[in-house]
Amino acid sequence: MIGATLLIALTLLSIVGTIVIKGLPAMSLDMVLKTPRGGFYLGKEGGILNAILGSLFLTGGSTLLALGLSLPVALYLNLYARKGSPTAHLVRLALDLLWGVPSIVYGAFGFTLMIAMGMKASLLAGIITVTLLIIPIMARAMDEVISMVPTELVEASLSLGATRLETALRVVVRQAFPGLLSAVLIAAGRGVGDAASVLFTAGFSDAVPSSLLDPVATLPLAIFFQLGTPFPEVQQRAYASAMILTILILLLSGSARWISRRWIRHVVK
Amino acid sequence: MDIPSLDTPRCEIGDTMSTHISVENLNVHYGKAQALHSINMEIPDRAITAIIGPSGCGKSTLLRTFNRLVDTVEGTSVSGSVLVDGEDIYARNADVTRIRRKMGLLSQRPFPLPMSIYDNVAYGPRIHGTPNRKDLDAIVEKYLKMSSLWEEVKDRLHEPATRLSIGQQQRLCLARGLAVEPEIILADEPTSALDPVASQRIEQRFKALKDSYTIILVTHILRQARRLADYVIFLYMGELIEHGKAEDVFSSPKEPLTRDYIMGTIS
């Protein structure tokens, strides 16, 4: 057990170490504050503001969309569907299968969808694709969290004359809140770090998008493209980009922990 | 005083009590297992009715048929009828939410809602349409006083309910139930998780409340039933063995099984 823990800690440490050591020299304020300028691919000037903002827009949009679809699904599975109902079983099976589908398949599916709808690679197409990618993760994680809510708590609310919907929104969501938040975060983390699903659908752009229909850059793709160049300076910038992505995820999960710690005092154990 | 209307006839139990709930030929199955076998009985209005019997005899199941929590469990089937104020709550068009509003529930372990003390009591009234802060303040104070919790919590109404001791939580659950203005209080072994002092406070509350509410108490503690009950229902293996006024059942039980249970030969 200690060995396994150490191995994981070491792996994490070496990944973070590599990113920091290789990325730090290329880190600068320009990196986070400017969009790429003339010959960025040659590693001269500017930053990756386009990719940072692009990733934030894309992840923010798709996380919100996925939340709007996943929470009702999870509440339905636990409070409305009868236990052992074939529908609930089928939905859970479908979500589990979709969880395992590689993200490049979502990318291809999103691409087909995009063509069928007559859209170009854009922020919107990217958001839709990433939403599809993270729904199974979010819905299934929420399903697990909500199934942990004590039955007696649901009964307490019902016996006060609350409807199932009131019970779901006012009691179950509150009780499960810290867990629901981490479900959202796990999904957002997957969304922000995924490159393959946005490869065909979000496009890439040196500019910050001004509308949903503009193509948009993302951090994982920026890293992918930067690493792909033959120039060492640009490759170094890839590590800096990776560092920014890591810090972003750290901030995301740190703030979520903070919020859920503040909330946990209300939770009935 | 309200006068019983003509369409809700109340038959008499004995000479002084009138019926609040009557159960007719009630059968409950969990899947293939039968939990209750054709129960017929009446529960008196504004009195404490104790449902006693050994564990697993169907006490809690019977209690949960009254507010239809029993049919939230998978694979349960209920036949027969339960009339509350003369209205069959198992009728096809029965309004379950309205029926549940008539009854407050206290469970074995208190389950405060995941919110503040104030919001716990205000939960029911808010749902049922009292949004006004002033009215809510008055309601919260009234029912916390009625469950004798007010003095202990009046300065920390907005703290999470989970900070209270378990005995205080149970009284909070009582206040929460009372705040929806029910007619009936269903209590499922409400003191089983509490220490003797906290249990005693709950029992005192029940005695004080029985003039205005019909209280149905499931208990496996015979002494508690003796202390509190006006009317007693004895169940054994899902069958109703005996029911009647507490003094009659305890002093001169008609059935040998009841006698054995009261004497402690079976448990």
Interface residues (C-beta under 8 A of the other chain):
Chain A: R82 K83 G84 P150 E152 L153 E155 A156 S157 L158 S159 L160 G161 A162 T163 E166 R170 V171 R174 Q175 F177 R265 H266 V267 V268 K269
Chain B: N67 L69 T72 E74 T97 R98 R100 R101 M103 G104 L105 S107 R109 F111 P112 L113 P114 M115 S116 Y123 G124 I127 H128 P160 A161 T162 R163 C173 R176 G177 V180 L186
